[in-house]
Amino acid sequence: MKRAGLATLLLAVAFLAKGQERSLSFNLQPGLGVTLSSVSNAGGERRHLEWLLNVESGLNYRTKNFHFDSDLNLNFGQIAMSGAKPETTQDLFMINLMPSVKLFKRSGVRLFFQTKAETRLSKGFADDQQTNFMDPMFLTHTLFIGDKKYSLKIKEKNNFNMAYGLGYSFQQIIRKNFIPAGELPQAGDDVYINGPTAVFNLKFRRSINDDTSVSLLFNSLFLMKKGFFKDTGNSRFSSLLNASFDYKMLSIQYNGRLLYDQEISYKRQFTQSLVFGVKLSL
């Protein structure tokens, strides 16, 4: 049954793309930033080093009616201090797959199906609970109706891609040892949540000249869980903001991650870093 379903999906994609103009683009931008701080006073001298690894990658395929967009984002950073264990400041691994198709020939309204996976790379803590890679992992499938604006100029190295809309999500929390804070079934490793959803994704890169460019990535999802209208805490808001100013291989990078989900913690999870480093565009 699974093979038949996959074959049907591939045939549908081929039918949508048949006889249409196609475009394919791929980008990979790894970056590494380091900030060194030293403080001297009457109490002594303290030094700490903050480093941040950031990888952004995207694959986009477009025909007149059918689009397929995918993104991979990896942020991992730590503060290293003399005589103390490293403190993690950024830890996110996120994959986003989003095919879409035009609903009407003369309208920009599109039907999207987004699959988004979010987890962390290393051990950490949410309140008093230990977390790890894929423990937990939030796998969210969202069917939504919305619009998309995009522009791609390969020679000028300019890229603009924005998609937004409203729909419905089915979310699976994959876990091993982590116990979500909400009400759980007595058995089983998976937790299922569903509800209305708002989606907004933005990806922008502009070359000022041959050596200088700016880029911005914003990825967000707001999920209203059961009982949201009685208690707005019954929701999940996940957002990622990456911004950078690049001159040749040098870069100033800002990375901000905001997560509010009572299944993880009753507290807001917010991390941000600003570092100087190097970035490559492949």
N, C-alpha and C positions, 0 to 999 in steps of 0.2 A: 504493500500500500504506500509506503514511504517513497519507494522508487518511482511508482506511478505518479504520485503527487509532484515529485521533483521534475519528472519528465514533462508533466503538464505545465508547470511553472516556466520551464525553459522554452517550451513551445510557444507559450503566451508572450514571453519576452521577445522571442524571435519574430513573432507575428507583428508585434507593436513596432519593432525596429525595421521591418522589411520595407525596402524602397525609400528609406528616409536618410537624410544627411546625418552623419555620426561625428562625434568628437570625443576624444579620450584624453584626459589629463591626469598627471600623477605628480605629487610633490612630497619631498621628505626633508625635514629641517631638524637636525639634531643640534642641541646647544648645551654648553656647559658654562656656568657662571660661578664666580667665587668672590666673596667679600671677606676681608680681614679687618678685625677690630682690635684695638689695644687701648686699655684704660689704665692710667697710673694715678694713684692718689696716696694719701697717708696710710691707707689700709693695705697697700701693696699694688701689684700690677697684674692685670687680667687680660688675657688674649683669647679670642675665639675666632674660628674660621667657619663661615657659612658657605656651603656649596649647593648648587641646584643643577640637576640634570633635567633637561626638557627635550622631548621628542614629539614633533607634530608631523603627521603624515596624512595624505588624502588621495583618494582615487575617485575620479568623476567620469561618468560615461553618460553622454546625452545624445538623444535623437530628437526629432521634432516634438514627439508626444511623450516619450518615455525617458526618464532620468534615473540614474543610480548614483548616489553620493555616499561616500564612506569616509570616516575619519578615525584616526588612532591618536590618542593623546597620552603621554606618559610624563608625569612630573614626580621627581624624587629629589628631596633636599634634606640636608642635616646641618646642625650646628655642632662643631667639634670644639670642646673646651678642655684645657689642660686639667688633668686630674678628675675628669668626670666622663660619664658615658655620653656618647653622641645623642643629641636630641633631634628627632625627626620633625621637620617643619613643613614638608610637602610630601605626600604619598598618594598618588592616584594613577590608576590604569583604566582607561576608558576606550571602548570601541563603539562606534556609532554607524549603523548601516541603514540607509534610507532610500529605497526605491519609490518612485512616484510616477503618476500618469495623469495626463490632462483629462478632465471630465467633459469639457466642452471645447469645440474648436476655436470659438471666438472669445473665449474667456481665459483668464489666467488661473482659474480655480483648479486645484489639483487634488488628487487622492494620494495620501502618503501612507506608507507602512514603515514605521521606524522600530528597529531593534537596537537597544542600547544596553551595554554591559558595563558595570562600574564595580571596581574592587580596588584593593591596595596591593602593594608589592611585598611589603615586609611586615614583621610583627609590630603591633602597636596596641593601643588601648582605647576603648570607648567607654567612658566612665570607669568602672572597675573590671570590665570584661576585656580579655585579650582578643585581638583580631589578627588576621594573617591573610596571605594571598588566597583569594577565593573563599574567604571565611570571615564575613559573609561576602557574597557577590550578588548585586542587584541586577537582574535580567528583566528588562522592561520592553514589552511589545505594545506599540501604540498605533492605532489606526486613526488617522485624523484628516480633516479637510481643511485646506488652507491655500496659501499663495507662495510663490517663489520668485525672487528677483535674482538675476545672476548676470555676470559679465566676465569674460575671459579674454585677455590680450596677452598672448604668449610672448611676442617680441618685446613688448613694453614691460613684461613681468608684472602685470596688474591682474588682480583677481578679486571678484566680489560675488559672494554667494549668501543669500538670506532666505530662510524658509520659516514659516510660522503658521499656526493654525490651532484648531480645537478638535478634540476627539475623545477617545476612550482607551484606557491602558489596562493591560493585564500584566502584573508584575510578579515575578518569582524570586524569592530570597533563597539562594543556595547557600548552605552553611554546613559546617562540620562540628565545631564545638561551640560556636557563638550562639547565644540564645537571645532572639529579638525581645525587646521590652514589651511588645504588645501581647495580646492574648494569642496563645498558640495551641495547635492540636496536641494531643498527648503523644502521638507517635509520628515518625516521618522526619526527614531532614529538610523538606522544602515547605516554604510558606507562600501562599498565593494571595495577592491583593489586587483589587481592580477598582476602577473609578474614572470619572471624567478627568480630562487632562488638557493642559495648555502647553504648547511647544514653541520655543523661539531659538533658532540657531543662526549665527552670523559668523562669516569668515571673510576677512578683508586683508588685502595686501596691496600696497602701492609703492612703486619705485619713484622716488623723487628725482634721482639721476642715476648714472651708471653705478655709483658706489653706495648710495644711500636709499634706504627704504624703511617703511613703517608697516606693521602688521597688527591685526587684532582678531582674536577668536573669542566668541561668546557662545556657550552652549548651555541651555537651560531647559528644565522640565518641571512642571508643577502638577502634582497628582492629588486629587481630592479623594480621600478614602471614605469608607462607610462612616456615617455620622459627622461628616465635615460641617454641615450646616448647624449642628448643635454645638460642636466644639471644633474650632478651626485648627486646633492642634492635630486633628486627625488628617494629616496631609504630609506630603513629601515635596520639598523644594530642593532641587539639585542644580547648581550652576558652576561653571568654570569660566574664568576670564584670564586669557593670556594676551599680553601686549608687549611689543618690543620696538625699539628704535635701533636700526642696524646701519653701521658704516663699515663697508667691506666685510671683514670677518668679526669685527667688534660689535658688541650688542649690549644694550641696557634692557633687561627683561623684568617684567612684572607678572607674577602669577598669583591669582587669587582663587580660592576654592571655598564655596559656601554650601553647607549641607544642613538641612533641617529635616529630621525624620525621627519620630519617637521610637521607631523600631530599633534605631541605633543608640540614641541618647535623648533624654528629655532636655538637654542643653543644645544650643546652636553650635555647630561645628564650623569654625571659620579659620582659615590659614591663609597667609599672604607672605610673599617674599619679593624683594627688589634686589637684583644682583647684576654685576657687570661681568661679562664673559665673552665667549666666542660662539658664533652660530654659522652653520653651513647650510646652503641651499642646494639640494640635489634633484 
